[in-house]
Amino acid sequence: MANRPEKEIGIKLDPMLFELLAKFQEIELEDVEMDVGDLEIWLQPSATAISQITPKLITPKAKPTTIIEVEFTPPLEQYPGQIVEVKLGATKSEGGTRGRNIILGGEKSPAFCMFENPMPNPPVISLDVFDMRIPLAKAVKMHVAEVMEDPAAWAKLAVEKFGADMVTLHLISIDPLQKDTSPEEAVKTVEEVVQAVDVPLIIGGCGDPKKDLAVFEKVAETFSGERFLLSSITHDMDVEKAALTAKKHGHVVLSFTPMDMNLARELNRKLYEFIPKDHIVMDTTTAALGYGLEYAFTIMERARLAALMGDQELQHPMSSGTTNAWAAREAWMKMAPEWGPRELRGPIWETITALTLLFAGVDLFMMMHPAAVKTLKDVVNELLSGHSGRAERIAEWITVRT
């Protein structure tokens, strides 16, 4: 064999050996050496393994052609607290001269959550009237220019033409830094307005705590039983004297504080010592769109939710001096053309301020521009009507024309 070529060298195995090997699944070789060059190993999986790794064909699902209809049941909350009701204005049968009275408050749920509880008393709008000529934005002045020297005529215009539910008479002239008119002169002005309109009145001071209190005392005594809203009682005023004056003559007070719930609680707590709870309306200050509306909204919303959750010191109807919207310069200044004409911009500014606070829970709005008043009234009436919205028109606001 040594002389035979290498390629002819081979080993012949007896066929019996293959028969023996076929009976075993494994073969172990001992003391065997294999010198392998290129080695290829072929593994042939079983049919079961192939079926496991072969992806199954998924039949695509048909696209839905209709929206699945599911009945929606709104979550209902039960609140332990309730806003007290406050009545403004006294009719002849009640000892006053007003043609009707207005009730604020009474809510058991957040604003317009009527699926939980009905809204017992709709929000009310009072138009501002001043007892002397003051600087006004052109967009407002154009509607009241003829009556600015006559507060009685101004009040009549506000009720008969602009649809005011109430009138806020601001006695600006009593300010020591203005005309410093006497409480007796203020009473004459109030008398003129009382004779001109029969809606409930809000009597506003000038902001000087001593002079305001002196005027409130005289007005409250002269018009005893009319159930005016005296605007306003503040921390820097003689709270006891003011509250006892209102109580003695059957009037309601506006508890006014800056944007601080703790200060609101503190002032209301003082008032409870002298006046019934249902003789207090609360104002936590309104800042307009553009310079702090989010703060005003947040405080009012927190106060209302806290009241509904049981905070008795905040369970009062809320008032908003919405005309503060005109303090924002964007509401009345001449600006670049992209801002739009100020004759429209101003009313929109006041409207947005009012609508924002409407959903915070405000019950009484003190406003100024007729268009803003009408818009707020229309929105409130629509919300209270119970009509369902038209979802198919939701995109039309992009192209709407007014």
C-alpha positions as CSV (number, residue, x, y, z in Angstrom):
1,M,0.0,0.0,0.0
2,A,3.0,2.3,0.5
3,N,3.4,2.5,-3.3
4,R,-0.3,3.4,-4.0
5,P,-1.3,7.0,-4.7
6,E,-2.8,8.9,-1.8
7,K,-6.1,9.5,-3.5
8,E,-6.6,5.8,-3.9
9,I,-6.1,5.0,-0.2
10,G,-9.4,4.2,1.4
11,I,-11.1,2.1,4.1
12,K,-13.7,-0.5,3.3
13,L,-16.3,-0.9,6.0
14,D,-18.3,-4.1,6.3
15,P,-22.1,-3.5,5.6
16,M,-22.9,-5.2,8.9
17,L,-21.2,-2.2,10.6
18,F,-23.8,0.2,9.1
19,E,-26.6,-2.0,10.2
20,L,-25.3,-1.9,13.8
21,L,-24.8,1.9,13.7
22,A,-28.3,2.4,12.5
23,K,-29.7,1.2,15.8
24,F,-28.1,4.0,17.8
25,Q,-29.0,7.8,17.9
26,E,-25.5,8.8,19.0
27,I,-22.0,7.5,18.3
28,E,-19.0,8.2,20.5
29,L,-15.5,7.7,19.1
30,E,-12.5,7.3,21.3
31,D,-8.9,7.9,20.4
32,V,-9.8,9.2,17.0
33,E,-8.1,12.1,15.2
34,M,-9.6,13.8,12.2
35,D,-7.6,16.2,10.0
36,V,-10.2,18.2,8.2
37,G,-9.7,20.9,5.7
38,D,-13.0,22.6,4.6
39,L,-15.9,21.3,6.6
40,E,-19.5,21.8,5.8
41,I,-22.3,20.7,8.2
42,W,-25.8,20.3,6.8
43,L,-28.6,20.3,9.3
44,Q,-32.0,19.3,8.1
45,P,-34.8,20.4,10.5
46,S,-37.8,18.3,11.0
47,A,-41.2,19.1,9.6
48,T,-42.4,20.3,13.0
49,A,-39.6,22.8,13.4
50,I,-40.3,24.1,10.0
51,S,-43.9,24.7,10.8
52,Q,-42.9,26.6,14.0
53,I,-40.7,29.1,12.2
54,T,-42.8,29.7,9.2
55,P,-44.8,32.9,9.6
56,K,-48.5,32.5,9.5
57,L,-50.4,34.5,6.9
58,I,-52.7,37.0,8.6
59,T,-55.8,38.0,6.8
60,P,-56.1,41.8,6.8
61,K,-59.1,43.2,8.7
62,A,-61.7,45.2,6.8
63,K,-61.7,48.9,7.4
64,P,-64.6,50.1,9.6
65,T,-67.3,52.0,7.6
66,T,-69.3,53.3,10.6
67,I,-68.5,54.7,14.0
68,I,-69.2,52.4,16.9
69,E,-72.1,53.9,18.9
70,V,-71.6,53.8,22.6
71,E,-73.9,55.4,25.1
72,F,-72.1,58.1,27.2
73,T,-73.1,58.6,30.8
74,P,-71.4,61.7,32.3
75,P,-69.8,61.2,35.6
76,L,-71.9,62.7,38.3
77,E,-70.3,64.3,41.4
78,Q,-72.1,65.1,44.6
79,Y,-70.7,68.2,46.4
80,P,-71.2,68.7,50.2
81,G,-71.4,72.5,49.9
82,Q,-73.8,75.0,48.3
83,I,-73.6,78.7,47.4
84,V,-75.9,80.8,49.4
85,E,-78.7,82.7,47.6
86,V,-78.5,86.5,47.9
87,K,-81.5,88.7,46.9
88,L,-80.9,92.1,45.4
89,G,-83.6,94.8,45.1
90,A,-86.9,95.0,47.0
91,T,-90.3,95.4,45.4
92,K,-93.1,97.5,46.7
93,S,-94.6,94.5,48.5
94,E,-91.2,94.0,50.2
95,G,-90.8,97.6,51.3
96,G,-88.9,98.9,48.4
97,T,-89.6,100.6,45.0
98,R,-88.0,98.2,42.5
99,G,-90.0,96.5,39.8
100,R,-88.5,93.2,40.5
101,N,-85.7,91.6,42.5
102,I,-82.7,89.5,41.4
103,I,-81.4,86.4,43.1
104,L,-77.7,85.4,42.9
105,G,-76.1,82.1,43.7
106,G,-77.7,78.8,44.9
107,E,-75.4,76.6,42.9
108,K,-74.7,73.0,43.9
109,S,-72.2,72.2,41.1
110,P,-69.6,74.1,39.1
111,A,-70.7,76.5,36.4
112,F,-73.0,75.0,33.8
113,C,-72.6,71.4,35.0
114,M,-76.3,71.1,34.5
115,F,-76.1,67.3,34.0
116,E,-75.3,67.2,37.7
117,N,-77.6,69.9,39.0
118,P,-79.8,72.6,37.4
119,M,-78.5,76.1,37.6
120,P,-81.0,77.8,39.9
121,N,-80.3,81.4,39.0
122,P,-78.7,82.6,35.8
123,P,-75.8,85.1,35.8
124,V,-76.8,88.7,35.9
125,I,-75.3,91.8,34.0
126,S,-75.1,95.2,35.5
127,L,-74.1,98.2,33.3
128,D,-71.8,100.9,34.7
129,V,-73.1,104.5,35.1
130,F,-71.0,107.3,36.5
131,D,-72.1,110.4,38.3
132,M,-69.7,112.7,36.5
133,R,-68.0,112.8,33.1
134,I,-64.9,110.6,33.0
135,P,-62.4,109.6,30.3
136,L,-63.8,106.6,28.4
137,A,-62.5,104.6,25.4
138,K,-63.9,105.9,22.1
139,A,-65.6,102.5,21.5
140,V,-67.7,103.0,24.6
141,K,-68.1,106.8,24.5
142,M,-69.7,106.7,21.1
143,H,-72.7,104.8,22.7
144,V,-73.2,107.1,25.8
145,A,-71.8,110.5,24.8
146,E,-75.2,112.2,25.0
147,V,-75.9,111.1,28.5
148,M,-72.6,111.3,30.2
149,E,-73.6,114.5,32.1
150,D,-76.9,112.9,33.3
151,P,-76.5,109.7,35.4
152,A,-80.3,109.2,35.5
153,A,-80.6,109.3,31.7
154,W,-77.5,107.1,31.4
155,A,-79.1,104.5,33.7
156,K,-82.3,104.6,31.6
157,L,-80.4,104.1,28.4
158,A,-78.6,101.1,30.0
159,V,-81.8,99.4,30.9
160,E,-84.1,100.3,28.1
161,K,-81.7,100.1,25.1
162,F,-78.8,97.9,26.2
163,G,-80.8,95.4,28.3
164,A,-79.1,95.7,31.6
165,D,-80.5,93.6,34.4
166,M,-79.1,96.0,37.0
167,V,-77.3,99.4,37.1
168,T,-74.1,100.1,38.9
169,L,-74.0,103.8,39.9
170,H,-70.3,104.8,40.5
171,L,-70.2,107.9,42.8
172,I,-66.8,109.1,41.5
173,S,-67.5,112.7,42.3
174,I,-67.3,112.0,46.1
175,D,-63.6,111.3,45.8
176,P,-61.6,113.9,47.8
177,L,-59.2,114.1,44.9
178,Q,-62.0,114.8,42.5
179,K,-65.0,117.0,43.3
180,D,-65.2,115.9,46.9
181,T,-69.0,116.1,46.8
182,S,-70.9,115.6,50.1
183,P,-72.9,112.5,51.1
184,E,-76.1,114.6,50.7
185,E,-75.2,115.4,47.1
186,A,-74.6,111.7,46.5
187,V,-78.0,110.9,47.9
188,K,-79.6,113.3,45.4
189,T,-77.9,111.6,42.5
190,V,-79.0,108.2,43.8
191,E,-82.6,109.5,44.1
192,E,-82.5,110.6,40.4
193,V,-81.4,107.1,39.3
194,V,-84.0,105.4,41.5
195,Q,-86.7,107.5,39.9
196,A,-85.4,106.8,36.4
197,V,-85.2,103.0,36.5
198,D,-86.9,100.3,38.6
199,V,-84.1,97.6,38.4
200,P,-82.0,96.7,41.5
201,L,-79.1,99.1,42.0
202,I,-75.4,98.7,42.9
203,I,-74.0,101.8,44.7
204,G,-70.3,102.1,44.1
205,G,-67.9,104.4,46.0
206,C,-64.7,106.1,44.9
207,G,-62.2,103.9,46.7
208,D,-61.5,106.1,49.6
209,P,-62.5,104.0,52.6
210,K,-63.5,106.9,54.9
211,K,-65.5,108.8,52.4
212,D,-67.1,105.7,51.0
213,L,-68.3,104.7,54.4
214,A,-69.8,108.1,55.1
215,V,-71.6,108.0,51.8
216,F,-72.8,104.4,52.3
217,E,-74.2,105.4,55.7
218,K,-76.2,108.3,54.2
219,V,-77.4,106.3,51.2
220,A,-78.4,103.3,53.2
221,E,-80.4,105.3,55.6
222,T,-82.2,107.4,53.0
223,F,-83.1,104.3,50.9
224,S,-83.8,102.0,53.7
225,G,-85.3,98.7,52.6
226,E,-84.3,99.0,48.9
227,R,-81.8,96.2,49.3
228,F,-79.0,97.9,47.3
229,L,-75.6,96.3,46.9
230,L,-73.1,98.5,48.6
231,S,-69.8,98.3,46.6
232,S,-67.7,97.7,48.4
233,I,-66.5,96.8,51.9
234,T,-62.7,96.3,52.1
235,H,-60.2,95.4,54.8
236,D,-59.1,99.0,55.2
237,M,-62.6,100.2,56.0
238,D,-64.4,100.1,59.3
239,V,-66.0,96.7,58.6
240,E,-68.1,96.6,61.7
241,K,-69.7,100.0,61.1
242,A,-70.3,99.3,57.4
243,A,-71.8,95.9,58.0
244,L,-74.1,97.2,60.8
245,T,-75.3,100.0,58.6
246,A,-76.2,97.6,55.8
247,K,-78.0,95.3,58.2
248,K,-79.9,98.0,59.9
249,H,-81.3,99.4,56.7
250,G,-81.8,96.1,54.8
251,H,-78.9,96.3,52.2
252,V,-76.4,93.8,50.9
253,V,-72.6,94.3,50.9
254,L,-69.9,93.5,48.4
255,S,-66.9,91.9,50.1
256,F,-63.9,93.1,48.0
257,T,-60.4,91.7,48.3
258,P,-57.4,91.4,46.0
259,M,-56.5,88.0,44.5
260,D,-56.0,86.1,47.7
261,M,-58.4,83.4,48.9
262,N,-57.2,83.8,52.5
263,L,-57.9,87.5,52.5
264,A,-61.4,86.7,51.1
265,R,-62.0,84.2,53.9
266,E,-60.7,86.7,56.5
267,L,-63.0,89.6,55.4
268,N,-66.1,87.3,55.2
269,R,-65.3,86.0,58.6
270,K,-65.3,89.5,60.0
271,L,-68.6,90.3,58.3
272,Y,-70.3,87.2,59.8
273,E,-70.1,88.8,63.2
274,F,-72.4,91.6,62.1
275,I,-74.4,90.6,59.0
276,P,-76.2,87.5,57.8
277,K,-74.4,85.3,55.3
278,D,-77.1,85.8,52.7
279,H,-76.3,89.5,52.6
280,I,-72.8,89.1,51.3
281,V,-71.6,89.0,47.6
282,M,-67.9,88.3,47.1
283,D,-65.4,89.9,44.6
284,T,-61.8,88.6,44.4
285,T,-60.8,91.2,41.8
286,T,-60.9,90.9,38.0
287,A,-57.8,91.3,35.9
288,A,-58.4,91.6,32.2
289,L,-57.3,89.6,29.3
290,G,-53.8,90.6,28.6
291,Y,-52.5,91.5,32.1
292,G,-53.6,88.8,34.4
293,L,-56.9,87.2,33.4
294,E,-55.5,83.7,34.2
295,Y,-54.9,84.8,37.8
296,A,-58.4,86.1,38.2
297,F,-59.8,83.0,36.7
298,T,-57.7,80.7,38.9
299,I,-58.7,82.4,42.2
300,M,-62.4,82.5,41.3
301,E,-62.4,78.9,40.2
302,R,-60.6,77.7,43.3
303,A,-62.9,79.7,45.5
304,R,-66.0,78.2,43.9
305,L,-64.7,74.7,44.0
306,A,-63.6,75.1,47.7
307,A,-67.0,76.4,48.5
308,L,-68.7,73.5,46.9
309,M,-66.4,71.1,48.8
310,G,-67.5,72.6,52.1
311,D,-65.5,75.8,52.7
312,Q,-68.3,77.9,54.4
313,E,-66.3,81.1,54.3
314,L,-66.3,81.1,50.5
315,Q,-69.9,80.0,49.9
316,H,-71.0,83.3,48.4
317,P,-72.1,84.5,44.9
318,M,-69.2,86.0,43.0
319,S,-69.1,89.4,41.3
320,S,-66.7,90.5,38.6
321,G,-65.8,94.1,37.7
322,T,-65.5,93.1,34.0
323,T,-65.1,96.6,32.8
324,N,-61.5,96.3,34.1
325,A,-60.9,94.8,30.6
326,W,-60.7,98.4,29.3
327,A,-57.7,99.0,31.5
328,A,-55.7,96.8,29.2
329,R,-54.1,99.2,26.6
330,E,-54.7,96.6,23.8
331,A,-58.5,97.2,24.3
332,W,-58.4,100.9,23.3
333,M,-55.1,102.0,21.9
334,K,-54.3,102.6,18.2
335,M,-52.2,99.7,17.2
336,A,-50.8,98.0,14.1
337,P,-53.3,97.0,11.4
338,E,-53.0,93.3,12.2
339,W,-54.6,94.0,15.6
340,G,-57.8,95.1,14.0
341,P,-59.9,98.2,14.5
342,R,-60.2,99.2,18.2
343,E,-63.9,99.8,17.7
344,L,-64.1,96.0,17.5
345,R,-61.1,95.0,19.5
346,G,-62.3,96.7,22.7
347,P,-65.7,95.0,22.9
348,I,-64.0,91.7,22.1
349,W,-61.6,92.3,24.9
350,E,-64.4,92.8,27.4
351,T,-66.4,89.9,26.0
352,I,-63.5,87.4,26.3
353,T,-62.8,88.6,29.8
354,A,-66.5,88.0,30.7
355,L,-66.8,84.7,29.0
356,T,-63.7,83.4,30.7
357,L,-64.9,84.3,34.2
358,L,-68.4,83.0,33.4
359,F,-67.0,79.5,33.4
360,A,-65.2,80.1,36.7
361,G,-68.6,80.6,38.3
362,V,-69.2,84.4,38.4
363,D,-72.8,85.3,39.1
364,L,-72.7,89.1,38.6
365,F,-70.9,90.9,35.8
366,M,-70.4,94.7,35.9
367,M,-69.9,95.6,32.3
368,M,-69.8,98.6,30.0
369,H,-70.0,98.0,26.2
370,P,-73.4,97.1,24.7
371,A,-72.0,94.6,22.3
372,A,-70.2,92.8,25.0
373,V,-73.3,92.7,27.1
374,K,-75.4,91.3,24.2
375,T,-72.8,88.6,23.4
376,L,-72.6,87.5,27.0
377,K,-76.4,87.3,27.3
378,D,-76.6,85.3,24.1
379,V,-74.0,82.8,25.3
380,V,-75.7,82.4,28.7
381,N,-79.1,81.9,27.1
382,E,-77.7,79.3,24.7
383,L,-76.0,77.4,27.4
384,L,-79.1,77.4,29.6
385,S,-81.4,76.4,26.7
386,G,-80.3,72.8,26.8
387,H,-80.0,72.7,23.0
388,S,-77.5,70.2,21.6
389,G,-74.5,71.5,19.6
390,R,-74.0,70.8,15.9
391,A,-70.8,68.9,15.7
392,E,-70.7,68.9,11.9
393,R,-70.2,72.7,11.9
394,I,-67.3,72.7,14.3
395,A,-64.8,73.5,11.5
396,E,-66.8,76.4,10.1
397,W,-65.3,78.9,12.6
398,I,-62.3,79.2,10.3
399,T,-64.3,80.8,7.5
400,V,-67.2,82.3,9.5
401,R,-68.2,85.9,8.6
402,T,-70.0,88.2,10.9
